[in-house]
Amino acid sequence: MIHDDFHALFAGLLAEPLVFANGNGPRPAEQFSTILLTPGVPHPVQHGRVGDDGNRESFASRVVEVQIQCYGPGAWGRADGLALRVHSEAAQASSEALDIGILSVDRIQDVPALVDATHYEERTILDLTCHYVGSYVEWTSWIEAIQGSLVADDLPSVPITTA
């Protein structure tokens, strides 16, 4: 599942727990981060060639806006460190293995979060634009051979055979 792939990529670049922003789970320790994926406009589906087994892979590029929110002490430094680490060799290797491309680091914002009526905690928001390729394979019927003849006006018939 693509959500799991994005989670695996970014969790591997963070030292603290990473949870889905809309997961409604228990709040982790004092320092944690959340991830929110917002899909963009889907690109057209491209169809590959039909293989000898009748299967055809179809695929499409997808752009995804990724938001990582870091909470707790040192949130700015952790978000800034992540913004740098997404360009590391380790991040590139992981993203390539998952068919995810990190297109840009868009911005880092310091937006403290209100914990209760009187207390704030550190929160820094990191926005990125990413890309992945979605695909599926389906069996497609195909014609193995054509046999017939071509007739044009008064010319002699021409046999046609393909395999």
C-alpha positions as CSV (number, residue, x, y, z in Angstrom):
1,M,0.0,0.0,0.0
2,I,1.4,3.4,-1.0
3,H,0.7,5.0,2.4
4,D,2.9,2.3,4.0
5,D,5.7,3.0,1.5
6,F,5.7,6.7,2.3
7,H,5.6,5.9,6.1
8,A,8.5,3.5,5.7
9,L,10.6,6.1,3.8
10,F,10.1,8.9,6.2
11,A,10.2,6.8,9.4
12,G,13.6,5.6,8.3
13,L,14.8,9.2,8.2
14,L,13.5,10.2,11.7
15,A,14.8,9.2,15.1
16,E,11.4,9.7,16.8
17,P,8.1,7.8,16.2
18,L,6.2,8.7,13.0
19,V,2.4,8.3,13.0
20,F,-0.3,9.0,10.5
21,A,-1.8,12.4,11.2
22,N,-5.4,11.1,10.7
23,G,-4.8,7.7,12.5
24,N,-6.6,8.6,15.7
25,G,-4.1,6.5,17.7
26,P,-2.7,7.3,21.1
27,R,-0.3,10.2,21.3
28,P,3.3,9.0,21.3
29,A,6.1,10.1,23.6
30,E,7.1,13.8,24.1
31,Q,8.9,13.9,20.7
32,F,7.1,12.5,17.7
33,S,6.2,13.4,14.2
34,T,3.0,12.9,12.0
35,I,2.7,12.3,8.3
36,L,-0.2,13.4,6.1
37,L,-0.4,12.5,2.4
38,T,-2.5,14.6,0.0
39,P,-2.7,13.2,-3.5
40,G,-2.6,15.6,-6.4
41,V,-4.3,15.5,-9.8
42,P,-3.8,12.0,-11.3
43,H,-1.8,11.8,-14.6
44,P,-3.1,9.8,-17.5
45,V,-2.7,6.0,-17.4
46,Q,-0.2,4.6,-19.9
47,H,-0.6,1.0,-21.1
48,G,2.4,-1.2,-21.7
49,R,2.8,-3.9,-24.4
50,V,0.9,-7.1,-24.1
51,G,3.4,-9.9,-23.1
52,D,3.6,-13.4,-24.5
53,D,1.5,-14.5,-21.5
54,G,-1.3,-12.0,-22.3
55,N,-0.6,-9.8,-19.4
56,R,-0.2,-6.0,-19.8
57,E,1.1,-3.6,-17.2
58,S,-0.6,-0.2,-17.0
59,F,0.9,2.6,-14.9
60,A,0.5,6.3,-14.1
61,S,2.6,8.9,-12.3
62,R,1.1,10.5,-9.2
63,V,2.2,13.6,-7.4
64,V,1.7,13.7,-3.6
65,E,2.0,16.6,-1.2
66,V,3.6,15.2,2.0
67,Q,3.4,17.1,5.3
68,I,5.5,16.1,8.2
69,Q,4.8,17.8,11.5
70,C,7.4,17.5,14.3
71,Y,6.2,17.9,17.9
72,G,8.0,18.5,21.1
73,P,11.4,20.0,22.1
74,G,13.7,20.6,19.2
75,A,11.0,20.3,16.6
76,W,12.6,22.9,14.3
77,G,16.0,21.2,14.3
78,R,14.4,17.8,13.6
79,A,12.3,19.1,10.7
80,D,15.3,21.0,9.3
81,G,17.5,17.9,9.6
82,L,14.8,15.8,7.8
83,A,14.7,18.5,5.0
84,L,18.4,17.9,4.6
85,R,18.4,14.1,4.9
86,V,15.8,13.6,2.2
87,H,18.7,14.4,-0.2
88,S,21.2,11.9,1.3
89,E,22.4,8.7,-0.4
90,A,20.5,6.6,2.1
91,A,17.2,8.4,1.4
92,Q,17.7,8.2,-2.4
93,A,18.3,4.5,-2.2
94,S,15.2,3.9,0.0
95,S,13.0,6.1,-2.2
96,E,14.2,4.4,-5.4
97,A,13.5,1.0,-3.9
98,L,9.9,2.1,-3.1
99,D,9.4,3.9,-6.5
100,I,9.1,7.3,-4.7
101,G,10.7,10.4,-5.9
102,I,11.3,13.4,-3.7
103,L,10.7,16.3,-6.0
104,S,11.1,19.3,-3.7
105,V,11.3,20.5,-0.1
106,D,8.7,23.3,-0.2
107,R,8.8,25.0,3.1
108,I,9.5,24.7,6.9
109,Q,7.1,26.6,9.2
110,D,7.3,27.1,13.0
111,V,3.7,26.8,14.2
112,P,3.4,26.1,17.9
113,A,0.5,23.9,18.9
114,L,-1.9,24.7,21.7
115,V,-1.8,21.8,24.2
116,D,-4.4,23.1,26.6
117,A,-5.9,26.6,27.2
118,T,-2.6,28.1,28.4
119,H,0.3,26.0,27.2
120,Y,1.9,25.6,23.8
121,E,4.4,23.0,22.6
122,E,6.9,23.3,19.8
123,R,5.6,22.2,16.4
124,T,7.4,22.6,13.1
125,I,5.7,21.7,9.7
126,L,7.7,20.5,6.8
127,D,6.0,20.4,3.4
128,L,7.4,18.3,0.5
129,T,6.3,17.4,-3.0
130,C,6.8,13.8,-3.9
131,H,6.1,11.5,-6.8
132,Y,5.4,7.8,-7.2
133,V,4.3,5.5,-10.0
134,G,1.2,3.4,-9.5
135,S,0.6,0.3,-11.6
136,Y,-1.5,-2.7,-12.1
137,V,-1.2,-5.8,-14.3
138,E,-4.2,-7.3,-16.1
139,W,-4.7,-10.2,-18.5
140,T,-5.7,-8.9,-21.9
141,S,-7.0,-11.0,-24.7
142,W,-5.0,-10.9,-27.9
143,I,-5.1,-12.3,-31.4
144,E,-2.4,-15.0,-32.0
145,A,-2.8,-15.2,-35.7
146,I,-4.7,-13.7,-38.6
147,Q,-5.4,-15.7,-41.8
148,G,-7.2,-14.3,-44.8
149,S,-6.8,-12.8,-48.2
150,L,-6.7,-9.3,-49.6
151,V,-8.9,-8.6,-52.6
152,A,-8.8,-5.3,-54.6
153,D,-10.9,-4.7,-57.7
154,D,-9.9,-7.1,-60.5
155,L,-6.5,-8.0,-59.1
156,P,-5.7,-11.5,-58.0
157,S,-6.4,-12.4,-54.4
158,V,-3.3,-12.1,-52.1
159,P,-3.2,-14.5,-49.1
160,I,-2.4,-13.0,-45.7
161,T,-1.1,-15.0,-42.8
162,T,0.5,-13.7,-39.6
163,A,1.6,-15.5,-36.5
